[in-house]
Amino acid sequence: MMEKATFDDLIRLKLRKDEQKEKPVEILVESLGKNLVFMSPTRDQQLDFIGEVRKAGDINNSYAAYRKLVYDCCPMLHDTKLHEKLGIVDPYDSVDVLFSPVEVMEIGDDIADAFMSAAKDIKNS
């Protein structure tokens, strides 16, 4: 039989969850041959991503969800100087200019895996 949670367990869970939010993760980008730093998606970003992927219906809509997640979680992609150098108006287009569709999906999966595994670590500690 499972042990009942205590008030202190809930407080520890909240503190560990807060710690994980602030920890960036480095993800290898194959075409770059280097790691890029990604931040934890916010709760709203996580829910948007999950919702968009679940209702996607086709690869184009799935890709759009992954593209948004990759952009939103990578502070370097938000640099307006980068947008100017790339000649783009919509900042999300930086993802398309820099990465192949397959790579966007792989990076998105790595982001999801990294932060989901962090949530599992919290649950299991």
C-alpha positions in Angstrom: 0.0 0.0 0.0 1.2 3.5 -0.9 2.3 5.8 1.9 0.1 8.9 2.3 1.6 12.3 1.3 2.2 14.9 4.0 2.1 18.6 4.0 5.9 18.6 4.0 5.9 16.3 0.9 3.8 18.9 -0.9 6.1 21.7 0.1 9.2 19.7 -1.1 7.5 19.0 -4.4 6.8 22.6 -5.0 10.4 23.6 -4.1 11.9 20.9 -6.4 9.5 22.0 -9.2 10.6 25.6 -8.8 14.3 24.6 -9.0 13.7 22.6 -12.2 12.0 25.6 -13.9 15.2 27.7 -13.6 17.6 25.0 -15.0 18.4 25.3 -18.6 19.2 22.2 -20.7 21.7 22.0 -23.5 20.6 20.1 -26.6 23.0 19.0 -29.3 21.9 20.4 -32.7 23.4 18.0 -35.2 23.6 20.5 -38.1 25.4 23.0 -35.9 27.6 20.4 -34.3 27.2 22.2 -31.0 24.7 22.5 -28.1 22.1 25.2 -27.8 20.6 26.2 -24.5 16.9 25.8 -24.0 14.9 26.9 -21.0 12.0 25.1 -19.5 8.7 25.8 -21.2 6.2 27.7 -19.1 3.1 25.9 -17.9 1.1 27.7 -20.7 3.7 26.8 -23.3 3.6 23.1 -22.2 -0.2 23.0 -22.4 -0.3 24.8 -25.8 2.3 22.4 -27.1 0.5 19.3 -25.8 -2.9 20.6 -27.1 -1.6 21.5 -30.5 0.2 18.1 -31.0 -2.9 16.2 -29.9 -5.3 18.0 -32.2 -2.8 18.4 -35.0 -4.3 15.9 -37.4 -1.5 16.3 -39.9 2.3 16.8 -40.0 2.1 20.5 -40.9 0.1 21.3 -37.7 2.4 19.0 -35.6 5.4 20.8 -37.1 3.9 24.2 -36.2 3.6 23.1 -32.6 7.2 21.9 -32.5 8.5 25.0 -34.2 6.8 27.2 -31.7 8.2 25.2 -28.8 11.7 25.3 -30.1 11.6 29.1 -30.6 9.9 29.8 -27.3 12.4 27.8 -25.3 15.6 29.0 -27.0 16.6 32.5 -25.8 19.3 32.9 -28.6 16.6 32.6 -31.2 14.9 35.7 -29.7 17.8 38.0 -30.6 16.6 40.8 -32.9 20.1 41.1 -34.4 19.9 37.4 -35.5 16.5 38.2 -37.1 18.0 41.1 -39.0 21.0 39.0 -40.1 18.7 36.2 -41.3 16.4 38.7 -43.1 13.3 37.6 -41.4 10.3 39.6 -40.1 8.4 36.9 -38.1 10.8 35.8 -35.4 9.4 32.2 -35.5 10.8 32.0 -39.1 14.3 31.8 -37.6 13.5 28.2 -36.7 12.7 27.4 -40.4 15.8 29.3 -41.7 18.2 27.6 -39.3 16.9 24.0 -39.0 15.4 21.3 -41.2 11.9 20.1 -40.4 13.2 16.8 -39.1 15.7 18.6 -36.9 12.9 20.9 -35.5 11.0 17.8 -34.5 14.0 16.1 -33.0 14.9 19.2 -31.0 11.3 19.6 -29.8 11.3 16.0 -28.7 14.6 16.5 -26.8 13.1 19.6 -25.1 10.0 17.6 -24.1 12.1 14.7 -23.0 14.4 16.8 -20.9 11.7 18.6 -19.0 9.5 15.6 -18.7 12.3 13.6 -17.3 12.9 16.5 -14.8 9.3 16.1 -13.8 9.8 12.4 -13.3 12.9 13.1 -11.2 10.8 15.3 -9.0 8.1 12.7 -8.7 10.6 9.9 -7.8 12.7 11.9 -5.3 
